[in-house]
Amino acid sequence: GYELVERMEEFGISAKDQTFIYRILRMLEMNGLVESKWDTSDPGPAKHVYSITEDGKKTLKNLIEELKNSMEMYQKVINIYEKIDNGGDVK
């Protein structure tokens, strides 16, 4: 969980409220999209380790497809706007 919080910052997602992140992880787990276990193999406190389930992978794949479709639509709108803004006709 902690590593995930740190990695989110790499993508520009602020992780200032870690409790929010863990609430989302619990919700994903309750919906069968991730699973967790306690890792006690290293010295020090146990770590809660999360992994994506098969249902989670399918859901993520569908979400990515939806995002791709949305991006294509937004790009078309941008292209039309730029054409009009540059004095062109839209056909």
C-alpha positions in Angstrom: 0.0 0.0 0.0 2.7 2.5 0.9 4.7 1.8 -2.3 1.5 2.4 -4.3 1.0 5.8 -2.5 4.6 6.7 -3.5 4.2 5.6 -7.1 1.1 7.6 -7.5 3.1 10.7 -7.1 5.2 9.7 -10.1 2.0 10.1 -12.2 1.2 13.5 -10.7 -1.4 12.2 -8.2 -0.9 13.7 -4.8 -0.9 11.2 -2.1 -1.2 13.6 0.8 -4.3 11.9 2.2 -3.1 8.3 2.5 -6.2 7.3 4.3 -8.2 8.1 1.2 -5.9 5.8 -0.8 -6.4 2.9 1.6 -10.2 3.5 1.6 -10.1 3.0 -2.2 -8.0 -0.1 -1.9 -10.4 -1.6 0.6 -13.3 -0.7 -1.7 -11.5 -2.4 -4.6 -10.9 -5.4 -2.4 -14.5 -5.6 -1.4 -15.5 -5.6 -5.0 -13.0 -8.3 -5.9 -10.8 -6.2 -8.0 -7.7 -6.5 -5.8 -6.7 -8.8 -3.0 -4.3 -8.3 -0.1 -2.2 -10.2 2.3 0.2 -9.4 5.1 3.9 -9.8 4.3 5.9 -10.6 7.4 9.0 -11.9 5.6 11.1 -8.7 6.2 12.2 -7.4 9.5 10.1 -4.7 11.0 6.4 -4.1 10.8 4.3 -6.3 8.5 3.4 -4.8 5.2 0.0 -5.0 3.6 0.6 -6.2 0.0 -2.1 -5.7 -2.7 -2.3 -7.4 -6.0 -4.8 -7.1 -8.8 -7.3 -10.0 -9.4 -8.4 -11.5 -12.8 -11.6 -9.5 -12.4 -9.5 -6.4 -11.7 -7.4 -7.0 -14.8 -10.6 -7.3 -16.9 -12.1 -4.1 -15.4 -8.8 -2.2 -15.9 -8.7 -3.4 -19.6 -12.3 -2.2 -20.1 -11.5 1.2 -18.5 -8.4 1.7 -20.7 -10.5 1.0 -23.8 -13.1 3.5 -22.7 -10.3 6.1 -22.1 -8.8 5.4 -25.5 -12.2 5.9 -27.1 -12.7 9.2 -25.2 -9.3 10.4 -26.1 -10.0 9.7 -29.8 -13.3 11.7 -29.5 -11.5 14.6 -27.7 -8.8 14.6 -30.4 -11.4 14.9 -33.1 -13.1 17.8 -31.4 -9.7 19.5 -31.0 -8.8 19.0 -34.6 -12.2 20.5 -35.7 -11.7 23.5 -33.4 -8.2 24.1 -34.6 -9.3 23.9 -38.3 -12.1 26.4 -37.6 -9.8 28.6 -35.5 -7.3 28.7 -38.4 -10.0 29.9 -40.8 -10.8 26.5 -42.4 -14.1 25.0 -43.2 -15.4 21.9 -41.5 -16.9 19.4 -43.9 
